[in-house]
Amino acid sequence: MNFKNPDYRTLFLCWLALMALTAGTMLTGHAATDQTLSDLLVVSLGLITWVKAMVILRYYLNLKSASRGWNRAFFSYIFLVLGTITLIFILGRP
């Protein structure tokens, strides 16, 4: 296994990406309004959240230095949890 820590430039770029994704989440989710979200917007919020979780896991928690099995397990687990939450949200609306 390669346990090399990411450099500061990589972490800073990841931080910028996370800030941009957070802004995208706020815009997509209509955070400042009481508007009802369409199914497409709910799915896009789930995908943005999944990407943010992957950036945090891979770079800040240095999961990219772990084996492929651990990477797949974490990615699948996060995708399954977010997919379940998204599906419940979509199916639970009147």
C-alpha positions as CSV (number, residue, x, y, z in Angstrom):
1,M,0.0,0.0,0.0
2,N,1.1,3.5,-0.7
3,F,0.5,5.7,2.4
4,K,1.7,9.0,0.8
5,N,-0.2,12.0,2.2
6,P,-1.7,14.5,-0.3
7,D,0.2,17.7,-0.6
8,Y,-1.2,21.1,0.4
9,R,-2.0,22.1,-3.1
10,T,-4.1,19.0,-3.7
11,L,-5.9,19.6,-0.4
12,F,-6.5,23.2,-1.2
13,L,-8.0,22.3,-4.7
14,C,-10.2,19.7,-3.0
15,W,-11.4,22.4,-0.6
16,L,-12.2,24.7,-3.5
17,A,-14.1,21.9,-5.2
18,L,-16.0,21.2,-2.0
19,M,-17.0,24.9,-1.7
20,A,-18.1,24.9,-5.3
21,L,-20.1,21.7,-4.8
22,T,-21.7,23.2,-1.6
23,A,-22.7,26.3,-3.6
24,G,-24.1,24.0,-6.3
25,T,-26.1,22.1,-3.6
26,M,-27.6,25.3,-2.2
27,L,-28.6,26.5,-5.7
28,T,-29.9,23.2,-6.8
29,G,-31.9,22.6,-3.6
30,H,-33.4,26.1,-3.6
31,A,-32.1,26.7,-0.1
32,A,-33.5,30.2,0.1
33,T,-37.0,29.4,-1.0
34,D,-39.9,27.2,0.0
35,Q,-40.1,25.7,-3.5
36,T,-40.9,22.0,-3.9
37,L,-38.1,20.1,-5.5
38,S,-38.6,18.0,-8.7
39,D,-37.4,14.4,-8.8
40,L,-34.5,15.4,-11.1
41,L,-33.4,18.0,-8.6
42,V,-33.6,15.5,-5.7
43,V,-31.5,13.0,-7.7
44,S,-28.9,15.7,-8.6
45,L,-28.7,16.7,-4.9
46,G,-27.9,13.0,-4.0
47,L,-25.2,12.8,-6.7
48,I,-23.6,16.1,-5.6
49,T,-23.6,14.8,-2.0
50,W,-22.0,11.5,-3.2
51,V,-19.3,13.4,-5.0
52,K,-18.6,15.5,-2.0
53,A,-18.4,12.4,0.2
54,M,-16.0,10.8,-2.2
55,V,-13.7,13.8,-2.2
56,I,-13.6,13.9,1.6
57,L,-13.0,10.1,1.8
58,R,-10.3,10.0,-0.9
59,Y,-8.3,13.1,-0.1
60,Y,-8.9,14.2,3.5
61,L,-9.2,10.7,4.9
62,N,-6.6,9.4,2.4
63,L,-8.7,6.5,1.3
64,K,-7.0,6.6,-2.1
65,S,-4.0,4.9,-0.5
66,A,-6.1,2.0,0.6
67,S,-6.8,-1.1,-1.4
68,R,-9.2,-1.2,-4.3
69,G,-11.6,-3.4,-2.2
70,W,-11.8,-0.8,0.6
71,N,-12.4,2.0,-2.0
72,R,-15.2,0.0,-3.7
73,A,-16.8,-0.8,-0.3
74,F,-16.9,2.8,0.9
75,F,-18.1,4.1,-2.5
76,S,-20.8,1.5,-2.7
77,Y,-21.9,2.0,0.9
78,I,-22.2,5.8,0.5
79,F,-24.0,5.4,-2.9
80,L,-26.4,2.9,-1.3
81,V,-27.2,5.1,1.7
82,L,-27.7,8.2,-0.4
83,G,-29.7,6.3,-3.0
84,T,-32.0,4.9,-0.3
85,I,-32.5,8.4,1.2
86,T,-33.2,9.8,-2.3
87,L,-35.7,7.0,-3.1
88,I,-37.5,7.4,0.2
89,F,-37.7,11.1,-0.3
90,I,-39.1,10.7,-3.9
91,L,-41.6,8.0,-3.0
92,G,-42.7,9.6,0.2
93,R,-44.1,12.7,-1.4
94,P,-47.9,13.1,-1.9
